[in-house]
Amino acid sequence: MSQRTLIDARNTACPGPLMELIAGIKLIEIGDEIELLSNDPGTAGDVPTWCSKIGHKLVSKTKVDDHWSMVVSREK
């Protein structure tokens, strides 16, 4: 069963949340997930673009109150 790691990058300016995601994805196993929380508006576009370029899966992207919750699965 896959595991999920939470990265709370709220109140972190761009490109901080994406950099935290990149660092975190290196620490998890293939098939595991990271949930990234961010209220930086640029991150909502950066994460899907990065996933597409790198080959990881954007499982979900949800607006929650004042921030985004994005779940990324490590695919390789």
HTML snippet that shows the backbone in 3Dmol.js (N, CA, C, O; Angstrom):
<script src="https://3Dmol.org/build/3Dmol-min.js"></script>
<div id="view" style="width:600px;height:400px;position:relative"></div>
<script>
const pdb = `
ATOM      1  N   MET A   1       0.846  -1.169   0.000  1.00  0.00           N
ATOM      2  CA  MET A   1       0.000   0.000   0.000  1.00  0.00           C
ATOM      3  C   MET A   1       0.894   1.235   0.000  1.00  0.00           C
ATOM      4  O   MET A   1       1.917   1.269   0.683  1.00  0.00           O
ATOM      5  N   SER A   2       0.504   2.242  -0.764  1.00  0.00           N
ATOM      6  CA  SER A   2       1.326   3.453  -0.858  1.00  0.00           C
ATOM      7  C   SER A   2       1.197   4.292   0.402  1.00  0.00           C
ATOM      8  O   SER A   2       0.196   4.235   1.117  1.00  0.00           O
ATOM      9  N   GLN A   3       2.230   5.066   0.647  1.00  0.00           N
ATOM     10  CA  GLN A   3       2.239   5.976   1.787  1.00  0.00           C
ATOM     11  C   GLN A   3       2.144   7.397   1.274  1.00  0.00           C
ATOM     12  O   GLN A   3       2.526   7.687   0.140  1.00  0.00           O
ATOM     13  N   ARG A   4       1.629   8.288   2.121  1.00  0.00           N
ATOM     14  CA  ARG A   4       1.510   9.694   1.743  1.00  0.00           C
ATOM     15  C   ARG A   4       2.264  10.549   2.758  1.00  0.00           C
ATOM     16  O   ARG A   4       2.106  10.393   3.969  1.00  0.00           O
ATOM     17  N   THR A   5       3.084  11.456   2.233  1.00  0.00           N
ATOM     18  CA  THR A   5       3.844  12.405   3.037  1.00  0.00           C
ATOM     19  C   THR A   5       3.246  13.786   2.835  1.00  0.00           C
ATOM     20  O   THR A   5       2.910  14.159   1.711  1.00  0.00           O
ATOM     21  N   LEU A   6       3.112  14.543   3.905  1.00  0.00           N
ATOM     22  CA  LEU A   6       2.566  15.896   3.836  1.00  0.00           C
ATOM     23  C   LEU A   6       3.698  16.912   3.851  1.00  0.00           C
ATOM     24  O   LEU A   6       4.588  16.852   4.700  1.00  0.00           O
ATOM     25  N   ILE A   7       3.659  17.849   2.900  1.00  0.00           N
ATOM     26  CA  ILE A   7       4.566  18.996   2.899  1.00  0.00           C
ATOM     27  C   ILE A   7       3.697  20.241   2.994  1.00  0.00           C
ATOM     28  O   ILE A   7       2.957  20.563   2.064  1.00  0.00           O
ATOM     29  N   ASP A   8       3.788  20.933   4.109  1.00  0.00           N
ATOM     30  CA  ASP A   8       3.012  22.158   4.317  1.00  0.00           C
ATOM     31  C   ASP A   8       3.890  23.349   3.948  1.00  0.00           C
ATOM     32  O   ASP A   8       4.716  23.801   4.740  1.00  0.00           O
ATOM     33  N   ALA A   9       3.696  23.845   2.735  1.00  0.00           N
ATOM     34  CA  ALA A   9       4.490  24.973   2.238  1.00  0.00           C
ATOM     35  C   ALA A   9       3.656  26.253   2.176  1.00  0.00           C
ATOM     36  O   ALA A   9       3.976  27.178   1.430  1.00  0.00           O
ATOM     37  N   ARG A  10       2.589  26.292   2.966  1.00  0.00           N
ATOM     38  CA  ARG A  10       1.804  27.522   3.017  1.00  0.00           C
ATOM     39  C   ARG A  10       2.682  28.639   3.572  1.00  0.00           C
ATOM     40  O   ARG A  10       3.529  28.413   4.437  1.00  0.00           O
ATOM     41  N   ASN A  11       2.466  29.832   3.066  1.00  0.00           N
ATOM     42  CA  ASN A  11       3.239  31.021   3.446  1.00  0.00           C
ATOM     43  C   ASN A  11       4.694  30.949   2.986  1.00  0.00           C
ATOM     44  O   ASN A  11       5.552  31.642   3.532  1.00  0.00           O
ATOM     45  N   THR A  12       4.973  30.121   1.992  1.00  0.00           N
ATOM     46  CA  THR A  12       6.289  30.047   1.370  1.00  0.00           C
ATOM     47  C   THR A  12       6.162  30.586  -0.049  1.00  0.00           C
ATOM     48  O   THR A  12       5.308  30.142  -0.816  1.00  0.00           O
ATOM     49  N   ALA A  13       7.016  31.544  -0.391  1.00  0.00           N
ATOM     50  CA  ALA A  13       6.938  32.181  -1.711  1.00  0.00           C
ATOM     51  C   ALA A  13       7.515  31.271  -2.792  1.00  0.00           C
ATOM     52  O   ALA A  13       8.371  30.427  -2.527  1.00  0.00           O
ATOM     53  N   CYS A  14       7.031  31.463  -3.997  1.00  0.00           N
ATOM     54  CA  CYS A  14       7.516  30.753  -5.177  1.00  0.00           C
ATOM     55  C   CYS A  14       9.002  31.092  -5.389  1.00  0.00           C
ATOM     56  O   CYS A  14       9.364  32.262  -5.271  1.00  0.00           O
ATOM     57  N   PRO A  15       9.843  30.157  -5.685  1.00  0.00           N
ATOM     58  CA  PRO A  15       9.599  28.769  -6.058  1.00  0.00           C
ATOM     59  C   PRO A  15       9.703  27.792  -4.893  1.00  0.00           C
ATOM     60  O   PRO A  15       9.856  26.591  -5.114  1.00  0.00           O
ATOM     61  N   GLY A  16       9.624  28.280  -3.660  1.00  0.00           N
ATOM     62  CA  GLY A  16       9.800  27.439  -2.478  1.00  0.00           C
ATOM     63  C   GLY A  16       8.962  26.174  -2.438  1.00  0.00           C
ATOM     64  O   GLY A  16       9.511  25.093  -2.224  1.00  0.00           O
ATOM     65  N   PRO A  17       7.632  26.269  -2.640  1.00  0.00           N
ATOM     66  CA  PRO A  17       6.821  25.052  -2.580  1.00  0.00           C
ATOM     67  C   PRO A  17       7.242  23.991  -3.598  1.00  0.00           C
ATOM     68  O   PRO A  17       7.292  22.805  -3.270  1.00  0.00           O
ATOM     69  N   LEU A  18       7.541  24.403  -4.812  1.00  0.00           N
ATOM     70  CA  LEU A  18       7.978  23.441  -5.829  1.00  0.00           C
ATOM     71  C   LEU A  18       9.324  22.837  -5.447  1.00  0.00           C
ATOM     72  O   LEU A  18       9.538  21.640  -5.643  1.00  0.00           O
ATOM     73  N   MET A  19      10.219  23.630  -4.913  1.00  0.00           N
ATOM     74  CA  MET A  19      11.529  23.115  -4.494  1.00  0.00           C
ATOM     75  C   MET A  19      11.366  22.100  -3.360  1.00  0.00           C
ATOM     76  O   MET A  19      12.070  21.090  -3.321  1.00  0.00           O
ATOM     77  N   GLU A  20      10.437  22.369  -2.440  1.00  0.00           N
ATOM     78  CA  GLU A  20      10.176  21.418  -1.351  1.00  0.00           C
ATOM     79  C   GLU A  20       9.602  20.114  -1.901  1.00  0.00           C
ATOM     80  O   GLU A  20       9.947  19.031  -1.428  1.00  0.00           O
ATOM     81  N   LEU A  21       8.726  20.222  -2.900  1.00  0.00           N
ATOM     82  CA  LEU A  21       8.163  19.025  -3.535  1.00  0.00           C
ATOM     83  C   LEU A  21       9.258  18.215  -4.219  1.00  0.00           C
ATOM     84  O   LEU A  21       9.309  16.993  -4.072  1.00  0.00           O
ATOM     85  N   ILE A  22      10.126  18.881  -4.958  1.00  0.00           N
ATOM     86  CA  ILE A  22      11.213  18.191  -5.662  1.00  0.00           C
ATOM     87  C   ILE A  22      12.120  17.465  -4.667  1.00  0.00           C
ATOM     88  O   ILE A  22      12.503  16.318  -4.893  1.00  0.00           O
ATOM     89  N   ALA A  23      12.457  18.133  -3.576  1.00  0.00           N
ATOM     90  CA  ALA A  23      13.298  17.496  -2.552  1.00  0.00           C
ATOM     91  C   ALA A  23      12.575  16.310  -1.921  1.00  0.00           C
ATOM     92  O   ALA A  23      13.175  15.259  -1.696  1.00  0.00           O
ATOM     93  N   GLY A  24      11.293  16.480  -1.639  1.00  0.00           N
ATOM     94  CA  GLY A  24      10.520  15.421  -0.998  1.00  0.00           C
ATOM     95  C   GLY A  24      10.316  14.205  -1.880  1.00  0.00           C
ATOM     96  O   GLY A  24      10.343  13.076  -1.391  1.00  0.00           O
ATOM     97  N   ILE A  25      10.114  14.416  -3.162  1.00  0.00           N
ATOM     98  CA  ILE A  25       9.843  13.295  -4.077  1.00  0.00           C
ATOM     99  C   ILE A  25      11.056  12.376  -4.177  1.00  0.00           C
ATOM    100  O   ILE A  25      10.911  11.185  -4.452  1.00  0.00           O
ATOM    101  N   LYS A  26      12.244  12.921  -3.956  1.00  0.00           N
ATOM    102  CA  LYS A  26      13.468  12.114  -3.996  1.00  0.00           C
ATOM    103  C   LYS A  26      13.574  11.174  -2.797  1.00  0.00           C
ATOM    104  O   LYS A  26      14.327  10.200  -2.833  1.00  0.00           O
ATOM    105  N   LEU A  27      12.823  11.463  -1.739  1.00  0.00           N
ATOM    106  CA  LEU A  27      12.920  10.697  -0.499  1.00  0.00           C
ATOM    107  C   LEU A  27      11.874   9.602  -0.369  1.00  0.00           C
ATOM    108  O   LEU A  27      11.930   8.806   0.569  1.00  0.00           O
ATOM    109  N   ILE A  28      10.919   9.547  -1.296  1.00  0.00           N
ATOM    110  CA  ILE A  28       9.860   8.554  -1.192  1.00  0.00           C
ATOM    111  C   ILE A  28      10.043   7.469  -2.251  1.00  0.00           C
ATOM    112  O   ILE A  28      10.799   7.638  -3.208  1.00  0.00           O
ATOM    113  N   GLU A  29       9.341   6.360  -2.064  1.00  0.00           N
ATOM    114  CA  GLU A  29       9.418   5.226  -2.987  1.00  0.00           C
ATOM    115  C   GLU A  29       8.470   5.428  -4.171  1.00  0.00           C
ATOM    116  O   GLU A  29       7.509   6.193  -4.082  1.00  0.00           O
ATOM    117  N   ILE A  30       8.742   4.747  -5.265  1.00  0.00           N
ATOM    118  CA  ILE A  30       7.844   4.757  -6.417  1.00  0.00           C
ATOM    119  C   ILE A  30       6.473   4.256  -5.965  1.00  0.00           C
ATOM    120  O   ILE A  30       6.368   3.234  -5.286  1.00  0.00           O
ATOM    121  N   GLY A  31       5.433   4.980  -6.345  1.00  0.00           N
ATOM    122  CA  GLY A  31       4.067   4.643  -5.958  1.00  0.00           C
ATOM    123  C   GLY A  31       3.585   5.382  -4.728  1.00  0.00           C
ATOM    124  O   GLY A  31       2.380   5.461  -4.488  1.00  0.00           O
ATOM    125  N   ASP A  32       4.509   5.928  -3.940  1.00  0.00           N
ATOM    126  CA  ASP A  32       4.116   6.725  -2.778  1.00  0.00           C
ATOM    127  C   ASP A  32       3.711   8.122  -3.227  1.00  0.00           C
ATOM    128  O   ASP A  32       3.991   8.529  -4.354  1.00  0.00           O
ATOM    129  N   GLU A  33       3.051   8.850  -2.336  1.00  0.00           N
ATOM    130  CA  GLU A  33       2.509  10.159  -2.682  1.00  0.00           C
ATOM    131  C   GLU A  33       2.981  11.243  -1.729  1.00  0.00           C
ATOM    132  O   GLU A  33       3.332  10.985  -0.578  1.00  0.00           O
ATOM    133  N   ILE A  34       2.977  12.457  -2.244  1.00  0.00           N
ATOM    134  CA  ILE A  34       3.203  13.649  -1.434  1.00  0.00           C
ATOM    135  C   ILE A  34       1.984  14.537  -1.589  1.00  0.00           C
ATOM    136  O   ILE A  34       1.512  14.778  -2.700  1.00  0.00           O
ATOM    137  N   GLU A  35       1.479  15.023  -0.459  1.00  0.00           N
ATOM    138  CA  GLU A  35       0.439  16.045  -0.490  1.00  0.00           C
ATOM    139  C   GLU A  35       1.119  17.374  -0.183  1.00  0.00           C
ATOM    140  O   GLU A  35       1.687  17.555   0.894  1.00  0.00           O
ATOM    141  N   LEU A  36       1.058  18.290  -1.124  1.00  0.00           N
ATOM    142  CA  LEU A  36       1.676  19.604  -0.990  1.00  0.00           C
ATOM    143  C   LEU A  36       0.593  20.636  -0.721  1.00  0.00           C
ATOM    144  O   LEU A  36      -0.367  20.746  -1.485  1.00  0.00           O
ATOM    145  N   LEU A  37       0.742  21.389   0.359  1.00  0.00           N
ATOM    146  CA  LEU A  37      -0.162  22.489   0.666  1.00  0.00           C
ATOM    147  C   LEU A  37       0.555  23.790   0.358  1.00  0.00           C
ATOM    148  O   LEU A  37       1.684  23.999   0.804  1.00  0.00           O
ATOM    149  N   SER A  38      -0.091  24.671  -0.404  1.00  0.00           N
ATOM    150  CA  SER A  38       0.534  25.942  -0.775  1.00  0.00           C
ATOM    151  C   SER A  38      -0.531  27.002  -1.015  1.00  0.00           C
ATOM    152  O   SER A  38      -1.572  26.737  -1.616  1.00  0.00           O
ATOM    153  N   ASN A  39      -0.248  28.208  -0.532  1.00  0.00           N
ATOM    154  CA  ASN A  39      -1.140  29.329  -0.847  1.00  0.00           C
ATOM    155  C   ASN A  39      -0.474  30.300  -1.820  1.00  0.00           C
ATOM    156  O   ASN A  39      -0.969  31.409  -2.020  1.00  0.00           O
ATOM    157  N   ASP A  40       0.635  29.898  -2.420  1.00  0.00           N
ATOM    158  CA  ASP A  40       1.279  30.695  -3.459  1.00  0.00           C
ATOM    159  C   ASP A  40       0.550  30.431  -4.777  1.00  0.00           C
ATOM    160  O   ASP A  40       0.496  29.284  -5.221  1.00  0.00           O
ATOM    161  N   PRO A  41      -0.013  31.463  -5.415  1.00  0.00           N
ATOM    162  CA  PRO A  41      -0.811  31.235  -6.623  1.00  0.00           C
ATOM    163  C   PRO A  41      -0.027  30.612  -7.782  1.00  0.00           C
ATOM    164  O   PRO A  41      -0.604  29.867  -8.574  1.00  0.00           O
ATOM    165  N   GLY A  42       1.248  30.893  -7.895  1.00  0.00           N
ATOM    166  CA  GLY A  42       2.045  30.332  -8.979  1.00  0.00           C
ATOM    167  C   GLY A  42       2.238  28.834  -8.869  1.00  0.00           C
ATOM    168  O   GLY A  42       2.385  28.145  -9.878  1.00  0.00           O
ATOM    169  N   THR A  43       2.238  28.333  -7.654  1.00  0.00           N
ATOM    170  CA  THR A  43       2.455  26.905  -7.429  1.00  0.00           C
ATOM    171  C   THR A  43       1.341  26.068  -8.042  1.00  0.00           C
ATOM    172  O   THR A  43       1.583  24.947  -8.492  1.00  0.00           O
ATOM    173  N   ALA A  44       0.130  26.599  -8.064  1.00  0.00           N
ATOM    174  CA  ALA A  44      -1.011  25.862  -8.622  1.00  0.00           C
ATOM    175  C   ALA A  44      -0.802  25.539 -10.099  1.00  0.00           C
ATOM    176  O   ALA A  44      -1.341  24.548 -10.594  1.00  0.00           O
ATOM    177  N   GLY A  45      -0.040  26.347 -10.798  1.00  0.00           N
ATOM    178  CA  GLY A  45       0.291  26.068 -12.194  1.00  0.00           C
ATOM    179  C   GLY A  45       1.615  25.355 -12.357  1.00  0.00           C
ATOM    180  O   GLY A  45       1.788  24.544 -13.267  1.00  0.00           O
ATOM    181  N   ASP A  46       2.560  25.663 -11.461  1.00  0.00           N
ATOM    182  CA  ASP A  46       3.904  25.084 -11.566  1.00  0.00           C
ATOM    183  C   ASP A  46       3.925  23.576 -11.329  1.00  0.00           C
ATOM    184  O   ASP A  46       4.611  22.844 -12.043  1.00  0.00           O
ATOM    185  N   VAL A  47       3.180  23.114 -10.334  1.00  0.00           N
ATOM    186  CA  VAL A  47       3.226  21.689  -9.981  1.00  0.00           C
ATOM    187  C   VAL A  47       2.695  20.800 -11.110  1.00  0.00           C
ATOM    188  O   VAL A  47       3.360  19.825 -11.458  1.00  0.00           O
ATOM    189  N   PRO A  48       1.524  21.090 -11.698  1.00  0.00           N
ATOM    190  CA  PRO A  48       1.078  20.253 -12.820  1.00  0.00           C
ATOM    191  C   PRO A  48       2.052  20.265 -14.004  1.00  0.00           C
ATOM    192  O   PRO A  48       2.275  19.232 -14.636  1.00  0.00           O
ATOM    193  N   THR A  49       2.622  21.421 -14.298  1.00  0.00           N
ATOM    194  CA  THR A  49       3.591  21.513 -15.397  1.00  0.00           C
ATOM    195  C   THR A  49       4.820  20.666 -15.100  1.00  0.00           C
ATOM    196  O   THR A  49       5.291  19.934 -15.971  1.00  0.00           O
ATOM    197  N   TRP A  50       5.343  20.757 -13.885  1.00  0.00           N
ATOM    198  CA  TRP A  50       6.513  19.985 -13.483  1.00  0.00           C
ATOM    199  C   TRP A  50       6.217  18.486 -13.555  1.00  0.00           C
ATOM    200  O   TRP A  50       7.029  17.716 -14.066  1.00  0.00           O
ATOM    201  N   CYS A  51       5.055  18.074 -13.042  1.00  0.00           N
ATOM    202  CA  CYS A  51       4.686  16.649 -13.085  1.00  0.00           C
ATOM    203  C   CYS A  51       4.667  16.139 -14.520  1.00  0.00           C
ATOM    204  O   CYS A  51       5.172  15.055 -14.809  1.00  0.00           O
ATOM    205  N   SER A  52       4.090  16.917 -15.402  1.00  0.00           N
ATOM    206  CA  SER A  52       3.997  16.534 -16.811  1.00  0.00           C
ATOM    207  C   SER A  52       5.378  16.403 -17.451  1.00  0.00           C
ATOM    208  O   SER A  52       5.630  15.463 -18.205  1.00  0.00           O
ATOM    209  N   LYS A  53       6.259  17.334 -17.152  1.00  0.00           N
ATOM    210  CA  LYS A  53       7.608  17.316 -17.731  1.00  0.00           C
ATOM    211  C   LYS A  53       8.461  16.180 -17.179  1.00  0.00           C
ATOM    212  O   LYS A  53       9.217  15.549 -17.918  1.00  0.00           O
ATOM    213  N   ILE A  54       8.341  15.920 -15.883  1.00  0.00           N
ATOM    214  CA  ILE A  54       9.218  14.958 -15.212  1.00  0.00           C
ATOM    215  C   ILE A  54       8.678  13.533 -15.299  1.00  0.00           C
ATOM    216  O   ILE A  54       9.450  12.574 -15.311  1.00  0.00           O
ATOM    217  N   GLY A  55       7.354  13.395 -15.361  1.00  0.00           N
ATOM    218  CA  GLY A  55       6.773  12.063 -15.472  1.00  0.00           C
ATOM    219  C   GLY A  55       6.141  11.527 -14.207  1.00  0.00           C
ATOM    220  O   GLY A  55       5.903  10.324 -14.098  1.00  0.00           O
ATOM    221  N   HIS A  56       5.865  12.396 -13.249  1.00  0.00           N
ATOM    222  CA  HIS A  56       5.129  11.982 -12.061  1.00  0.00           C
ATOM    223  C   HIS A  56       3.650  12.280 -12.287  1.00  0.00           C
ATOM    224  O   HIS A  56       3.299  13.024 -13.202  1.00  0.00           O
ATOM    225  N   LYS A  57       2.788  11.704 -11.460  1.00  0.00           N
ATOM    226  CA  LYS A  57       1.343  11.829 -11.662  1.00  0.00           C
ATOM    227  C   LYS A  57       0.741  12.822 -10.675  1.00  0.00           C
ATOM    228  O   LYS A  57       0.915  12.690  -9.464  1.00  0.00           O
ATOM    229  N   LEU A  58       0.034  13.810 -11.202  1.00  0.00           N
ATOM    230  CA  LEU A  58      -0.749  14.713 -10.362  1.00  0.00           C
ATOM    231  C   LEU A  58      -2.064  13.996 -10.078  1.00  0.00           C
ATOM    232  O   LEU A  58      -2.933  13.908 -10.946  1.00  0.00           O
ATOM    233  N   VAL A  59      -2.203  13.488  -8.862  1.00  0.00           N
ATOM    234  CA  VAL A  59      -3.373  12.700  -8.476  1.00  0.00           C
ATOM    235  C   VAL A  59      -4.579  13.601  -8.266  1.00  0.00           C
ATOM    236  O   VAL A  59      -5.688  13.283  -8.696  1.00  0.00           O
ATOM    237  N   SER A  60      -4.353  14.739  -7.595  1.00  0.00           N
ATOM    238  CA  SER A  60      -5.448  15.677  -7.356  1.00  0.00           C
ATOM    239  C   SER A  60      -4.902  17.077  -7.126  1.00  0.00           C
ATOM    240  O   SER A  60      -3.761  17.270  -6.707  1.00  0.00           O
ATOM    241  N   LYS A  61      -5.757  18.039  -7.414  1.00  0.00           N
ATOM    242  CA  LYS A  61      -5.448  19.458  -7.184  1.00  0.00           C
ATOM    243  C   LYS A  61      -6.757  20.090  -6.722  1.00  0.00           C
ATOM    244  O   LYS A  61      -7.705  20.216  -7.497  1.00  0.00           O
ATOM    245  N   THR A  62      -6.798  20.488  -5.442  1.00  0.00           N
ATOM    246  CA  THR A  62      -8.033  20.955  -4.836  1.00  0.00           C
ATOM    247  C   THR A  62      -7.812  22.282  -4.128  1.00  0.00           C
ATOM    248  O   THR A  62      -6.849  22.438  -3.376  1.00  0.00           O
ATOM    249  N   LYS A  63      -8.692  23.226  -4.364  1.00  0.00           N
ATOM    250  CA  LYS A  63      -8.661  24.506  -3.644  1.00  0.00           C
ATOM    251  C   LYS A  63      -9.363  24.294  -2.309  1.00  0.00           C
ATOM    252  O   LYS A  63     -10.524  23.888  -2.271  1.00  0.00           O
ATOM    253  N   VAL A  64      -8.657  24.570  -1.211  1.00  0.00           N
ATOM    254  CA  VAL A  64      -9.198  24.401   0.133  1.00  0.00           C
ATOM    255  C   VAL A  64      -9.058  25.729   0.860  1.00  0.00           C
ATOM    256  O   VAL A  64      -7.954  26.128   1.230  1.00  0.00           O
ATOM    257  N   ASP A  65     -10.178  26.413   1.064  1.00  0.00           N
ATOM    258  CA  ASP A  65     -10.169  27.718   1.729  1.00  0.00           C
ATOM    259  C   ASP A  65      -9.160  28.656   1.057  1.00  0.00           C
ATOM    260  O   ASP A  65      -9.380  29.098  -0.070  1.00  0.00           O
ATOM    261  N   ASP A  66      -8.053  28.960   1.750  1.00  0.00           N
ATOM    262  CA  ASP A  66      -7.081  29.943   1.248  1.00  0.00           C
ATOM    263  C   ASP A  66      -5.840  29.312   0.618  1.00  0.00           C
ATOM    264  O   ASP A  66      -4.858  30.007   0.358  1.00  0.00           O
ATOM    265  N   HIS A  67      -5.877  28.000   0.370  1.00  0.00           N
ATOM    266  CA  HIS A  67      -4.688  27.349  -0.186  1.00  0.00           C
ATOM    267  C   HIS A  67      -5.073  26.211  -1.136  1.00  0.00           C
ATOM    268  O   HIS A  67      -6.238  25.825  -1.238  1.00  0.00           O
ATOM    269  N   TRP A  68      -4.064  25.694  -1.819  1.00  0.00           N
ATOM    270  CA  TRP A  68      -4.220  24.540  -2.698  1.00  0.00           C
ATOM    271  C   TRP A  68      -3.673  23.298  -2.012  1.00  0.00           C
ATOM    272  O   TRP A  68      -2.669  23.363  -1.302  1.00  0.00           O
ATOM    273  N   SER A  69      -4.330  22.177  -2.225  1.00  0.00           N
ATOM    274  CA  SER A  69      -3.826  20.867  -1.825  1.00  0.00           C
ATOM    275  C   SER A  69      -3.587  20.091  -3.114  1.00  0.00           C
ATOM    276  O   SER A  69      -4.516  19.858  -3.888  1.00  0.00           O
ATOM    277  N   MET A  70      -2.342  19.694  -3.342  1.00  0.00           N
ATOM    278  CA  MET A  70      -1.999  18.934  -4.541  1.00  0.00           C
ATOM    279  C   MET A  70      -1.325  17.631  -4.128  1.00  0.00           C
ATOM    280  O   MET A  70      -0.363  17.634  -3.361  1.00  0.00           O
ATOM    281  N   VAL A  71      -1.837  16.527  -4.642  1.00  0.00           N
ATOM    282  CA  VAL A  71      -1.274  15.216  -4.341  1.00  0.00           C
ATOM    283  C   VAL A  71      -0.532  14.727  -5.580  1.00  0.00           C
ATOM    284  O   VAL A  71      -1.088  14.669  -6.677  1.00  0.00           O
ATOM    285  N   VAL A  72       0.736  14.377  -5.379  1.00  0.00           N
ATOM    286  CA  VAL A  72       1.602  13.922  -6.465  1.00  0.00           C
ATOM    287  C   VAL A  72       2.096  12.520  -6.133  1.00  0.00           C
ATOM    288  O   VAL A  72       2.562  12.258  -5.025  1.00  0.00           O
ATOM    289  N   SER A  73       1.985  11.622  -7.114  1.00  0.00           N
ATOM    290  CA  SER A  73       2.475  10.257  -6.969  1.00  0.00           C
ATOM    291  C   SER A  73       3.813  10.125  -7.694  1.00  0.00           C
ATOM    292  O   SER A  73       3.953  10.536  -8.846  1.00  0.00           O
ATOM    293  N   ARG A  74       4.794   9.542  -6.999  1.00  0.00           N
ATOM    294  CA  ARG A  74       6.089   9.302  -7.643  1.00  0.00           C
ATOM    295  C   ARG A  74       5.947   8.125  -8.598  1.00  0.00           C
ATOM    296  O   ARG A  74       5.568   7.029  -8.184  1.00  0.00           O
ATOM    297  N   GLU A  75       6.246   8.345  -9.856  1.00  0.00           N
ATOM    298  CA  GLU A  75       6.047   7.333 -10.888  1.00  0.00           C
ATOM    299  C   GLU A  75       7.338   6.701 -11.384  1.00  0.00           C
ATOM    300  O   GLU A  75       7.297   5.667 -12.051  1.00  0.00           O
ATOM    301  N   LYS A  76       8.478   7.296 -11.074  1.00  0.00           N
ATOM    302  CA  LYS A  76       9.743   6.714 -11.547  1.00  0.00           C
ATOM    303  C   LYS A  76      10.863   7.052 -10.596  1.00  0.00           C
ATOM    304  O   LYS A  76      12.006   6.653 -10.821  1.00  0.00           O
TER     305      LYS A  76
END
`;
const viewer = $3Dmol.createViewer("view");
viewer.addModel(pdb, "pdb");
viewer.setStyle({}, {cartoon: {color: "spectrum"}});
viewer.zoomTo();
viewer.render();
</script>
